[in-house]
Amino acid sequence: MKKTILIILSILVVLGAIFTYILYTEGAFEARKVHNTLDVKPFEMKCEAGKCASGKCGKE
């Protein structure tokens, strides 16, 4: 019984090491870049030709 548990545990450790190596090579553990929200421009609606009433459109 102890031998079976040790074999299963060793198999899980080896599979975990392989899985961790794959994730590491793909960059899963790299620090994430935080995007600065101050650089985001506010949404501006642009008028398409013929769809706006006169004087209602903002600057294009």
PEKAPE-V452575 format. One record per backbone hydrogen bond with DSSP energy under -0.5 kcal/mol. CO is the residue of the C=O (numbers start at 1). NH is the residue of the N-H. If there is no record, write none. Layout:
BEGIN
CO:NH
CO:NH
END
This chain:
BEGIN
1:5
2:6
3:7
4:8
5:9
6:10
7:11
8:12
9:13
10:14
11:15
12:16
13:17
14:18
15:19
16:20
17:21
18:22
19:23
20:24
21:25
22:26
23:27
23:28
24:27
27:30
33:35
35:37
36:39
37:40
48:51
53:56
53:57
END
